[in-house]
Amino acid sequence: MKPDKILFTPGPLTTSATVKQAMLRDLGSRDFEFIEKVQFIRTKLLEAGEVSKQEGYETIIMQGSGTFGIESVIASALPVNGHLLVIINGVYGERISKIAAVHHIQQTRLVFNENEIPDLQKVEATLKENPSITHVAVIHCETTTGIINPIDAIGQICAKHGVIYIVDAMSSFGAVPVNIKQSKIDFLISSSNKCIEGVPGFSFIIAKKDKLLSCEPNTRNLSLDLYAQWKGLEGDGQFRFTPPTHSLLAFAQALVELEQEGGVKGRGARYISNYKTLVAGMEQLGFKEYLTEENRGYIITCFHYPEHELFDFKRFYEALNEKGFVIYPGKLSKVNCFRIGNIGRITTSDIQDLLKAIAVTLKETGIALLPA
Ligand SMILES: Cc1ncc(COP(=O)(O)O)c(C=O)c1O
């Protein structure tokens, strides 16, 4: 079998051989060993968020991709008369707004440019002007650009105004340190195939228990009912509906490997090295980063299309793909960009190989860029 291409994407990501091996088993969903693995995962995730059950936090695992987890939180946490403030600076903020619209939840949209972090004064002013707002939702790493939003500062504002705080930490959790309690987060969502380096199959939610309990009467749907899902997992340790057993087995191994790497800080350190190697090399090749320095994160990096008449992203993408490297298209509303992920089981040596492949591809297509 040919080796897999290396994924420089926001997920699914390149995973370790040992993570893939861990799922080469058929465990029953009611098997004692499986239930223990699920319990292990739920506890380890709390540790990654620097909280514990004793402090009043719970982990809920939800089948499906990351969006299922977000929809489960929005549709479960907001009561009929709830009012959601959605802070938006990219497509994933927009997605939360869309979820709220689908469920006919009252919302206020606070929209910022894709290259700007949310203005805290505006967040505070919006809460003051709209006392009916009950919940606030924001993205941690807005994967559209890789920008890191100030979730801690927003959390302090939410706590001051007594509103429930929801954070989509999909592409950052496990590699960008977050203390859920200190940042006053009531619901944090991420998924199996991001920085913990598992395979796709489920999302997970870390919730403040008192806020989770208050979800009970809000049910808008059956399969994504966050409270009922938690009740099931707490009751007999089982899922209400068929769990992705194989991805959970892989994830349990991924959590062991996260710990071996030095936890969230250790993982973050490798990704920072990847990021630094990438930008230094891309600058030398003449590419320019989309975000200004103060807003850059190390999860995924957004580059402008080079200003060269011969540059064609589709061709560039395909040429790299043929060489064994998978990059990612852009999703910006106004600017032509592409993205390169620094996450997954990749190292600076993989980044160096990618940079060489990019240099060769530019040469093949007759593009000579001036260093940025
Ligand atoms: C910040 C963020 N939120 C939500 C999602 C959606 O996750 P999924 O595609 O797994 O549904 C993603 C996916 O990359 C993301 O980066």
The ligand as an SDF file (V2000), in Angstrom:
LIG
                    3D

 16 16  0  0  0  0  0  0  0  0999 V2000
  -13.8510   26.2880   14.7180 C   0  0  0  0  0  0  0  0  0  0  0  0
  -14.6300   25.1950   14.0540 C   0  0  0  0  0  0  0  0  0  0  0  0
  -15.9100   25.0300   14.3880 N   0  0  0  0  0  0  0  0  0  0  0  0
  -16.6590   24.0610   13.8320 C   0  0  0  0  0  0  0  0  0  0  0  0
  -16.1300   23.2040   12.8890 C   0  0  0  0  0  0  0  0  0  0  0  0
  -17.0020   22.1480   12.2760 C   0  0  0  0  0  0  0  0  0  0  0  0
  -16.5640   20.8910   12.5670 O   0  0  0  0  0  0  0  0  0  0  0  0
  -17.0450   19.6420   11.6670 P   0  0  0  0  0  0  0  0  0  0  0  0
  -16.5950   19.9390   10.2630 O   0  0  0  0  0  0  0  0  0  0  0  0
  -16.3220   18.5100   12.3120 O   0  0  0  0  0  0  0  0  0  0  0  0
  -18.5140   19.5350   11.7850 O   0  0  0  0  0  0  0  0  0  0  0  0
  -14.7910   23.3440   12.5130 C   0  0  0  0  0  0  0  0  0  0  0  0
  -14.1960   22.4650   11.4940 C   0  0  0  0  0  0  0  0  0  0  0  0
  -13.0680   22.5810   11.1010 O   0  0  0  0  0  0  0  0  0  0  0  0
  -14.0280   24.3710   13.1060 C   0  0  0  0  0  0  0  0  0  0  0  0
  -12.7480   24.5530   12.7720 O   0  0  0  0  0  0  0  0  0  0  0  0
  1  2  1  0
  2  3  1  0
  2 15  2  0
  3  4  2  0
  4  5  1  0
  5  6  1  0
  5 12  2  0
  6  7  1  0
  7  8  1  0
  8  9  2  0
  8 10  1  0
  8 11  1  0
 12 13  1  0
 12 15  1  0
 13 14  2  0
 15 16  1  0
M  END
$$$$
